[in-house]
Amino acid sequence: MNVSAELVHRLAHVRWIAGGTGAGKSTLARLLAERHDVVLYDGDQAERGYAGRCTVQRQPYMCALLRTPVEDRYAGRTAEEIFQAMPSLHGETFAFVVEDLLALPDDRPVLVDDFRTLPREVASLLGWPEQAAFLLPTSEFRRRALGDRYADPERARANWGNADHVAALTQRMARDELWDEEVRRQALECGLAVVRVDGSRGVEELAGELAGRFRL
């Protein structure tokens, strides 16, 4: 993406929470939105609108994912293969996020909660480094968080259909470890903050830290 000074200026009111799954990003984003009167951009909800904006030429990985039945997205492939097939790894949907943000009012801060955002994509859009934070959970913290999340059979079925949910979750967590490694590497290269989430600090403390970083 070609970034101009004007674009950086237009996004100066935006703060970014990204990182690994199971780190509590959405919980923290909702708490910050309630406390600081910011607009919340929910990446998971927004993704539902990306399908109609994708083309095979510009988003081949996303189009391939949309064509794949949910039962087959984790079955029969290694974690590395699943990781390499992630549209977000190839930056296919980040332009949609930026388009969406530019369409929102800019009279108050906007807080982006988006797992898919990578440090290298957002770095050039920041007026100051603390505009973005990448939360990375420890393996044990993620295991507990995702175990609780997908203990709900309906939620597990929505993600993996009638596939073996235990096997799918195992593959999902292995893929997420690879994603975390990529986020950590890029954040280090870009000089952006990584916040370790291991359960030793509560939501209130983490929210306070982020509010300070974000100058809310």
N, C-alpha and C positions, 0 to 999 in steps of 0.2 A: 504494500500500500504506500502510495506517495503521500508524505505528510508535509503539510505546510504550516507555517507559523500561525496562520489564520485558523487552521483546524485545531491546533493545540489550544489556542485561545478559546475557541468555541466549546471545547471539552474541559475547560478549566474547572468547571463545577462538578465534574464527575469523579467519583472515587470507585476503586475496583477491589473486590474481594474474589480471589480465585484460589486455585490450589487443588488438593487431593479430595477424593470422595470420603465422606464419613468424618470430616474434620469439624463439622458444625457450622459451616459457612452460612447456610440459610437461617439457622437459629440466630446467629450473631447479626446478620443483615436485618432481620425483622426487628430485633431489639434496638439496633441503632436507628432504624427508620422510625420506630415509635418514639424514641427519646429525643431525636434531633430533627424531627420534621423534615426528613429527606424523602425524595421519591425513590422507590425501590424498583429496580429493573431485574426481574427474575429470569435468568437465562434458561431455566428448564421450561418455563411457560413460553418464553419467546421462541424457543426452538421449534415448537409446534407449527409456527408460521413460516419456518424456513423452507419447508418442503416445496411450497408453491413458488418459491423464488430461486430454486436450484436449477441449474442446467448441467447436462452431462459434460459439457466442455469445461465449465468453470468449477463444478463441484462433483467430480467423478466418484470420490469416495462416499460422499453423502448420498448420491443417487444409488450407488451400489448397496449401501446400508438400508435405504428405504425399500429396496427390492427384496431384501433378505428377510424371510420369516423370523419372528423373534426366537423360535425354537432353535434356529440354526446360527444365531449370532455368536454363540459361545461354544457350541458343540463342534467337535471334529477339527478344531484349530488350536494351535499353541497360544500361550499368552502373548508371545512376541508377535505372532501373526495378527492377533486381535488388536494389539497395540498399534501396529503399523497400518492397520486399516481404519484407524480412527480419523474421521474428517477433521476434527479439531487439531490433530497433530500436523496436518497439512495446511492449516489456516483457512479452511474452506468457508467457514461461516462467520469469521470475525468481521468482515465488511458489513454483514447484516446487522451485527451489534452496533457498529458505528452509525449506520444509517438510522437505526431505531433511536439511538441516543440523540442524534441531530434533529430528529422530529419531535423530541420532547421539549417542553418549556425549560428555560434555563434560569428561572427566577429563584431557584433554590437548589441545593445539592442533589445530585442523583447518585445513588449507591448501586453499583452493578454487582450482582451475585451470580457469577458465571464460572462454572467448572471448566469450560472450554477455553477460556482465555489463557494464553501463554505469555510469559514475560517478554519474549522478543517481539510479540505483536503490539503490546501495549506500551512498551518502553518509550517509543518515539512520540507517543501522544501525551506524555506526562509533562506538566510544567515543573513538577518537583517530585523526587523519587517516592516520597511517602504517600502519594496519591493512590498507590497500589500496594496490596499486601497479599502474599501467597501463603495460605495455611496448609501445612503438611502434617497429617496425623502419623503417629507411630503405628507400626503394624498391629500391635495389640489393641490400641485405641480404635483403629478402623475395624478390626475383627469384631469387637463388641458392638460398635455402632451399626455395621452392616448386618450383623447377626440379628440384632434387635429389629432393624428395619425390615428385613425380609423374612422374619418369623411370621409375618402376616401373609397367609397363603395367597390372598388376592393380589397383594402388591408384588409378590414373587411371580405369580402367573402373568401379571401385566408386563413384566420385564422379560420373562423367559418362556411364556406359554406353557406347554405341557412337557417341556424338557426336564431333565433331572435338575431340580433346583439346587441341591447340594453341590453337584459338580459345576453348575453354572456359577454359583457364588464363589467357589474356589478359583475358577478361571478369572472371574471378575476381579477378585482381590489381587491375583497375580498380575493382571493387566494394570491395575491401579498402582502397584509398586513401580512398574516401569514408567508410568505417567509421572509419578512423584519424582523419580530420578531425573526425568527430562525437565520438569519444572524447576527443580533445585539447580540443575546445571545452568539453565538459561537465566534464572534469577541472579546467580553468582556472576555470570558474564555481564548482565545488564545493571548490576549494582542495585537490585531491588530486594525488598525485605521478604524474608521467609520466617514465618511464625510456626514454631514447633508446637503441636497439640498432643499432649500425652495424658490429659486428665488431671494433672497436678494443679491446674488453675481452673477456676470455675468460669462460667459464662460471663458473670458480672465483671470479673477482672479482665478477661480477654476483650470484652466490649469496651471497657474503659481504655485499654491500651490502643485499640483501633481508633476510637474516637479521638484520642490524642494525636495519633499518626495522621489521621485524616483532617485534623483541624476543624472538627465539627463543633 
